[in-house]
């Protein structure tokens, strides 16, 4: 195919207005067309809705007025502890158009996780549903600044106000605040892989910074007939900036589903709604591949684009998607603080299996060393983005100037992720800095070994860490989740070791293998290798 990357990248120019509001851009400007669909929604119980932009705007106006009536003012933080449901989109639009800082929180959070974030952010109000209220109720008295809790979908308890009653009394007319593009809009807490979670404060313009990556990762989105769905939780950057808000910004409909991820249900949803575009975590793609290896024999799918991020996709899943789904996965790289900065766009430049792609238009990205100098082609360095005239960057870590400063070397904003770059400019992900380990003097990252293991039909998912060893410093250890129909055995362990030994370097094969029912995962679909490393350290100490 023709490689048009340089043409596309060099011709791009940012156009960021002085005044910008996410709420107005994602809903207000589309709401005059009363029949324009914004959202299809259903849940595990079979309830279903179709919501127009006009519906969203009317409800958002009522919520903005209701919150204002409760004393919530510009700059306040409001916790949105809701899953994929229409009220979540309404709450975001309402907060943005008020100049209030929206703080999405996962319904999977327990009391401790909620207390830390609500306390640290000094949130004055929170929105909950029946799934998230039990996590908030026990800690309510320890949050003196949290004056108001609003219950959605029948979430009731003392001191919880009814969403329906609040909105019923409020006016459907609201004049959006004239926010500057650099005004705070969103507070997203990181996963906490390196210490306590940090609140990344985002400006209104951050949505504009995500759009080039979003459009290119879905092969020039939007196209006529596009309809988006992702199982990614709207409480995280992946669900919010890689699915919900860009779809609404473009005025195209998306599907929301409240329920656990299930591979067969996912294919069923995509067939029922004619989903054309999807963001699927590598873990989700692996599950879909193992559960329904030949989906076109069972489902009529309309998919034209898939973006994947969070972990390395790997060659096996990449080739399966291309052959079984007829779609080339566009892998993407980003993080909460600087999302959608690197990726593929297979309709414009070649997507290489295993590569996370090239810098998307508008972003300057490089692999740098400890001093902030770019490393030569082919050498491993830390992925970093240049913070100058680029709207994708976060403003700061909430109440943590030291961490904000440590994130930067000059204008380079460091990601904590390692990669190397080839002669074509493609980045090849090597893993988190803290996931790398040494064994007998060799520097080893988990990605290549994990991708090799997943090629074996017995392996549904896996994670590789360095396990402490007196002689070698570390040995390679693999934690493996088996595909249904396979059973753990010494013979299978030896077979998997030989499988890797025959394809990679001799020092990369797993010296130890442990079979597990499931891997520890973050709510954003990333494997928590830190948990596995700690487990190994404790196990080895116990043997000493």
C-alpha positions in Angstrom: 0.0 0.0 0.0 1.0 3.6 -0.4 2.6 5.2 2.7 1.0 8.6 3.1 2.2 9.2 6.7 4.6 12.1 6.0 2.0 13.9 3.8 -0.7 13.6 6.5 1.6 14.5 9.4 3.3 17.5 7.8 0.1 19.1 6.6 -1.6 19.0 10.0 -2.1 22.2 12.0 -3.8 22.7 15.4 -6.8 25.0 15.5 -7.6 25.5 19.1 -10.0 28.4 19.8 -9.5 30.7 22.8 -12.9 29.6 24.1 -14.0 26.0 24.1 -16.4 23.9 26.1 -16.6 20.1 25.8 -20.3 20.1 26.7 -21.3 22.5 24.0 -19.0 20.8 21.4 -20.3 17.3 22.2 -24.0 18.0 22.6 -25.2 21.5 22.4 -24.3 22.1 18.8 -26.0 18.9 17.7 -29.2 19.3 19.8 -31.2 21.5 17.5 -32.0 18.4 15.4 -34.5 16.7 17.6 -34.3 13.4 15.8 -30.5 13.1 15.7 -29.5 9.9 17.6 -26.7 10.1 20.1 -26.9 6.9 22.1 -28.3 3.4 22.0 -28.3 1.7 25.4 -29.2 -1.5 26.9 -28.3 -3.6 29.9 -27.9 -7.3 30.9 -31.6 -7.4 31.9 -32.7 -6.5 28.4 -33.8 -2.9 29.1 -33.1 -0.7 26.0 -33.3 3.0 25.1 -32.5 5.2 22.1 -31.5 8.8 23.1 -31.2 11.8 20.9 -28.8 14.7 21.3 -31.9 16.9 22.1 -32.8 14.4 24.9 -29.3 14.6 26.3 -29.2 18.4 26.2 -32.6 18.8 27.9 -31.6 16.5 30.7 -28.1 18.0 31.0 -29.6 21.5 31.3 -31.9 20.2 34.0 -29.0 18.6 35.9 -26.9 21.8 35.5 -29.7 23.9 37.1 -30.3 21.3 39.8 -26.6 21.2 40.8 -26.4 25.0 40.7 -29.4 25.0 43.0 -27.6 22.8 45.4 -24.7 25.3 45.6 -22.3 23.6 43.1 -20.2 26.3 41.5 -17.6 26.7 38.7 -14.4 24.9 39.6 -16.0 22.5 42.1 -15.4 18.7 41.6 -18.3 16.4 41.1 -17.8 12.6 41.3 -19.6 10.6 38.6 -19.6 7.0 39.9 -21.7 5.5 37.2 -21.3 2.8 34.5 -22.2 2.9 30.8 -25.7 4.5 31.0 -27.4 7.6 29.6 -27.1 9.4 32.9 -23.3 9.2 32.7 -23.2 11.1 29.4 -25.8 13.6 30.8 -23.7 14.2 33.9 -20.5 14.9 31.9 -22.3 17.4 29.6 -23.9 19.1 32.6 -20.6 19.5 34.4 -18.6 20.7 31.4 -21.2 23.4 30.5 -21.2 24.6 34.1 -17.4 24.9 34.3 -17.5 22.3 37.0 -14.7 19.7 37.0 -16.1 16.2 36.2 -14.4 13.4 38.1 -15.4 9.9 36.7 -15.0 7.0 39.2 -15.5 3.3 38.5 -18.5 1.5 40.0 -16.0 -1.3 40.7 -14.2 0.8 43.3 -14.6 -0.3 46.9 -15.0 2.1 49.9 -11.2 2.7 50.4 -10.6 3.6 46.7 -13.6 5.9 46.7 -12.7 7.6 50.0 -9.1 8.3 48.8 -10.3 10.0 45.6 -13.3 11.8 46.9 -11.2 13.1 49.9 -8.2 14.0 47.8 -10.3 15.9 45.2 -12.4 17.6 47.8 -15.5 16.7 45.8 -18.7 18.5 46.9 -21.2 16.2 45.1 -21.4 12.7 43.7 -23.7 10.8 41.4 -24.3 7.1 42.1 -26.4 4.2 41.0 -27.5 1.0 42.8 -24.1 -0.7 42.0 -21.9 2.2 43.3 -24.0 3.4 46.3 -22.9 0.5 48.6 -19.3 1.6 48.2 -20.0 5.2 49.1 -22.5 4.7 51.9 -20.0 3.4 54.6 -17.6 6.3 54.0 -20.1 9.2 53.7 -19.5 10.5 57.2 -15.7 10.6 56.7 -16.2 13.0 53.7 -17.3 16.3 55.3 -16.9 18.2 52.0 -19.2 15.8 50.1 -22.5 17.7 50.8 -24.7 16.1 48.1 -25.2 12.6 46.7 -27.6 12.1 43.9 -29.0 8.6 43.2 -29.7 7.4 39.7 -32.0 4.5 38.7 -33.5 4.0 42.1 -30.3 4.3 44.2 -31.8 5.2 47.5 -30.6 5.7 51.1 -30.8 8.4 53.7 -29.3 11.7 52.5 -29.3 10.5 48.9 -31.4 12.7 46.6 -33.4 11.3 43.8 -32.1 12.1 40.3 -35.6 12.0 38.9 -37.1 14.4 41.5 -34.2 16.8 41.2 -34.5 17.0 37.4 -38.2 17.1 37.4 -38.2 20.4 39.3 -35.3 22.0 37.3 -35.6 24.1 34.2 -34.6 22.6 30.8 -33.0 25.9 29.8 -29.3 26.6 30.7 -26.8 29.0 29.3 -23.4 27.3 29.1 -20.5 29.1 30.8 -18.0 30.7 28.4 -15.0 28.6 29.4 -11.5 29.2 28.1 -9.9 26.3 26.3 -7.4 26.0 29.1 -9.9 25.9 31.9 -10.0 22.7 34.1 -12.7 20.3 32.9 -11.9 16.8 34.0 -10.0 15.1 36.9 -9.0 11.5 36.2 -7.1 9.5 38.8 -4.4 7.2 37.4 -4.3 3.5 38.0 -1.7 3.9 40.7 0.8 1.5 39.2 3.7 3.4 40.9 2.4 4.5 44.3 -0.9 6.1 45.3 -3.2 7.2 42.4 -2.6 10.7 41.2 -5.3 13.0 39.9 -4.6 14.2 36.4 -6.3 17.5 35.8 -7.4 18.0 32.2 -8.3 21.2 30.4 -11.4 21.7 28.2 -9.1 21.6 25.1 -7.9 18.1 25.9 -10.7 16.6 23.8 -9.4 18.5 20.7 -6.0 17.0 21.4 -7.4 13.5 21.3 -9.3 13.9 18.0 -6.5 13.4 15.4 -5.6 10.1 17.0 -9.2 9.0 17.3 -10.0 9.8 13.7 -6.9 8.1 12.3 -7.1 5.0 14.5 -10.6 4.4 13.1 -9.5 5.0 9.5 -10.8 8.5 8.9 -13.7 8.5 11.3 -16.4 9.5 10.9 -17.7 7.9 7.7 -21.4 7.6 6.7 -23.1 4.9 8.8 -20.4 4.8 11.5 -21.7 3.6 14.9 -19.3 3.1 17.8 -19.1 0.6 20.7 -16.5 -0.2 23.3 -16.7 -2.2 26.5 -14.2 0.3 28.0 -15.5 1.8 31.2 -16.6 5.4 30.7 -14.9 6.2 34.1 -11.5 5.9 32.5 -9.6 7.8 29.8 -10.0 4.8 27.5 -13.8 4.8 27.7 -14.2 8.6 27.9 -11.7 9.9 25.5 -11.4 6.9 23.2 -15.1 6.3 22.8 -17.9 8.4 24.4 -16.7 12.0 24.0 -15.2 11.8 20.5 -18.3 10.0 19.1 -20.6 12.7 20.6 -18.2 15.4 19.3 -18.6 14.1 15.8 -22.4 13.9 16.2 -22.4 10.1 15.5 -24.3 7.6 17.6 -22.6 5.1 19.9 -23.8 2.1 21.8 -23.6 1.9 25.6 -24.0 -1.4 27.4 -24.2 -1.9 31.2 -23.0 -5.4 32.0 -20.0 -7.6 32.3 -17.8 -8.2 29.3 -18.6 -11.5 27.5 -17.1 -12.4 24.1 -20.3 -13.9 22.7 -22.4 -11.1 24.0 -20.0 -8.7 22.4 -20.4 -10.2 19.0 -24.2 -10.3 19.5 -24.3 -6.6 20.3 -22.2 -5.7 17.3 -24.5 -7.7 15.1 -27.7 -6.4 16.6 -26.7 -2.7 16.3 -24.6 -2.8 13.2 -21.5 -1.6 15.1 -18.9 -0.3 12.6 -16.2 0.9 15.0 -14.8 -0.4 18.2 -12.1 0.1 20.8 -11.3 -3.3 22.3 -8.5 -4.0 24.8 -6.0 -6.7 23.8 -7.4 -8.8 26.6 -10.9 -8.6 25.2 -9.6 -9.4 21.7 -7.8 -12.5 23.0 -11.0 -13.7 24.8 -13.0 -13.2 21.6 -10.4 -15.0 19.5 -10.3 -18.0 21.9 -14.1 -18.2 22.4 -15.3 -17.6 18.9 -12.3 -18.3 16.5 -14.5 -18.0 13.4 -17.0 -15.2 14.2 -18.2 -14.7 10.6 -19.7 -18.2 10.6 -22.0 -17.2 13.5 -22.6 -13.5 13.2 -23.2 -10.9 10.5 -20.8 -8.1 11.4 -20.4 -4.7 9.9 -17.1 -3.8 11.5 -14.8 -1.5 9.5 -12.3 -0.3 12.2 -10.9 -1.6 15.5 -8.5 0.3 17.8 -6.7 -1.5 20.6 -4.6 -0.1 23.4 -3.6 -0.8 27.1 -1.3 -3.8 26.4 0.5 -5.1 23.4 -1.9 -6.6 20.8 0.7 -9.1 19.5 1.0 -10.8 16.1 -1.4 -13.6 16.9 -4.4 -11.4 17.7 -3.4 -9.0 14.9 -3.5 -11.7 12.3 -6.6 -13.3 13.7 -8.5 -10.0 13.5 -7.4 -9.4 9.9 -8.4 -12.9 8.8 -11.4 -13.7 11.0 -13.0 -10.2 11.2 -11.7 -8.7 8.0 -10.4 -5.7 10.0 -6.8 -4.6 10.5 -6.4 -3.6 14.2 -4.9 -0.1 14.6 -2.9 -0.3 17.8 -2.6 2.9 19.8 -0.5 4.2 22.7 -1.2 6.8 25.2 -1.9 7.3 28.9 -4.2 9.3 31.1 -2.0 12.4 31.1 -1.3 12.4 27.4 -3.7 10.2 25.5 -3.8 9.1 21.9 -0.3 10.3 20.9 1.0 7.3 18.9 -0.8 4.7 16.8 -1.6 3.2 13.5 -4.0 4.2 10.7 -3.9 1.3 8.3 -5.8 3.1 5.5 -3.0 5.7 5.3 0.2 4.0 6.3 1.2 0.3 6.9 0.3 -1.2 10.2 3.0 -3.6 11.2 2.1 -6.5 13.4 3.4 -5.9 16.9 4.1 -2.2 16.4 2.2 0.5 18.3 2.5 2.8 15.3 3.8 6.4 14.7 3.1 9.7 16.3 -0.4 10.9 15.3 -0.6 14.3 13.5 -0.1 17.2 15.9 2.1 15.3 18.4 5.9 15.2 18.6 6.9 11.9 20.3 10.3 10.3 20.7 12.3 7.7 22.7 14.6 9.5 25.1 17.3 8.6 27.6 17.6 9.6 31.3 18.9 13.1 30.4 16.2 13.9 27.9 18.2 13.2 24.7 16.6 11.2 21.9 18.1 7.7 21.6 19.3 6.4 18.2 17.0 4.3 15.9 16.8 0.7 17.2 17.7 1.5 20.8 15.3 1.3 23.7 14.3 4.5 25.4 11.4 6.0 27.4 8.5 7.2 25.3 8.0 10.9 25.8 5.9 13.7 24.2 6.9 17.3 23.6 4.7 19.7 25.5 4.5 22.8 23.3 1.4 24.1 21.5 -0.3 20.6 21.8 -3.8 20.5 23.4 -3.5 16.8 24.4 -1.5 17.5 27.6 -2.9 17.4 31.2 -2.5 20.6 33.2 -1.0 19.1 36.4 -1.3 16.5 39.0 -4.0 17.6 41.5 -2.3 19.2 44.6 0.9 17.4 43.7 3.4 19.9 42.1 6.4 17.6 42.9 4.9 14.7 40.8 4.0 17.2 38.0 7.6 18.4 37.9 9.0 14.8 38.0 6.9 13.9 35.0 8.9 16.3 32.8 12.5 16.6 31.6 12.5 20.0 30.0 9.5 20.0 27.7 9.5 16.2 27.3 6.6 14.7 29.2 7.7 11.2 30.2 5.4 8.2 30.1 7.2 5.6 32.1 6.9 3.2 29.1 9.8 1.8 27.0 9.9 1.4 23.3 12.3 1.5 20.3 11.8 3.1 17.0 12.6 1.6 13.6 13.8 3.3 10.4 10.2 3.9 9.2 9.4 5.8 12.4 7.3 3.0 13.9 7.4 2.5 17.7 7.8 -1.0 19.2 6.6 -1.3 22.7 8.9 -3.0 25.2 6.9 -2.6 28.5 6.7 -0.4 31.5 10.0 0.6 33.0 9.2 -1.3 36.2 8.2 -4.4 34.2 11.7 -4.8 32.8 14.1 -7.1 34.6 17.5 -8.7 34.2 18.3 -12.4 34.1 21.9 -13.6 33.9 22.9 -10.2 32.6 20.2 -10.1 29.9 17.6 -7.3 29.9 14.2 -8.8 29.4 10.7 -7.3 28.8 7.5 -9.3 29.1 5.8 -8.3 25.8 7.6 -10.5 23.4 7.4 -13.6 25.6 3.7 -13.1 26.3 2.9 -12.6 22.6 4.8 -15.9 21.9 2.9 -17.8 24.5 -0.5 -16.6 23.3 0.2 -18.2 19.9 -0.1 -21.6 21.6 -3.7 -22.8 21.5 -3.7 -23.8 25.2 -3.0 -20.2 26.3 -6.0 -17.9 26.7 -4.0 -15.2 28.5 -0.7 -14.8 30.3 1.6 -12.5 32.2 5.4 -12.7 32.5 7.5 -11.3 35.4 10.9 -11.6 36.8 11.0 -14.0 39.7 13.9 -13.4 42.2 16.8 -15.9 41.8 20.1 -16.0 43.7 22.2 -17.0 40.7 20.6 -15.1 37.8 19.1 -12.1 39.7 15.8 -13.1 38.2 14.3 -15.9 36.1 11.5 -15.7 33.6 8.2 -16.8 35.2 4.9 -17.1 33.3 1.5 -17.0 34.8 -0.9 -18.7 32.4 -4.7 -18.8 32.1 -5.7 -21.9 30.0 -8.1 -22.0 27.1 -11.3 -24.0 28.0 -10.7 -27.7 27.3 -7.0 -27.7 28.4 -5.8 -28.9 31.8 -2.7 -28.0 33.6 0.0 -30.7 33.7 3.7 -31.1 33.8 3.6 -32.2 30.1 1.8 -29.0 29.1 4.3 -27.0 31.1 7.2 -28.6 29.2 5.4 -28.1 25.9 4.9 -24.4 26.5 8.5 -24.0 27.5 9.7 -25.7 24.3 7.2 -23.5 22.4 9.0 -20.3 23.5 12.4 -21.8 23.4 11.9 -22.7 19.7 10.9 -19.2 18.7 12.8 -16.7 21.0 16.2 -16.4 22.5 17.3 -19.2 24.9 17.3 -16.9 27.9 13.7 -15.8 27.3 11.8 -19.1 27.8 10.0 -19.3 31.1 11.9 -21.3 33.6 8.8 -21.5 35.8 5.2 -21.6 34.8 2.2 -21.3 37.1 -1.4 -21.9 35.9 -4.1 -19.6 37.2 -7.8 -19.2 36.8 -7.5 -15.5 36.1 -4.8 -12.7 36.1 -4.9 -9.7 38.4 -6.2 -6.9 36.2 -6.9 -3.2 36.6 -10.4 -2.0 35.8 -9.0 -0.6 32.6 -8.0 -4.1 31.4 -4.3 -4.0 32.1 -2.5 -6.9 33.7 -1.2 -6.0 37.2 2.3 -7.4 36.9 3.3 -5.5 40.0 0.9 -7.7 42.0 2.5 -10.9 40.5 6.0 -9.6 41.2 5.2 -8.9 44.8 3.7 -12.3 45.1 6.9 -13.9 43.8 9.1 -11.8 46.1 7.1 -12.9 49.1 7.1 -16.5 48.0 10.9 -16.6 47.5 11.4 -14.8 50.9 9.4 -17.5 52.5 11.7 -20.2 51.0 14.9 -18.4 52.1 
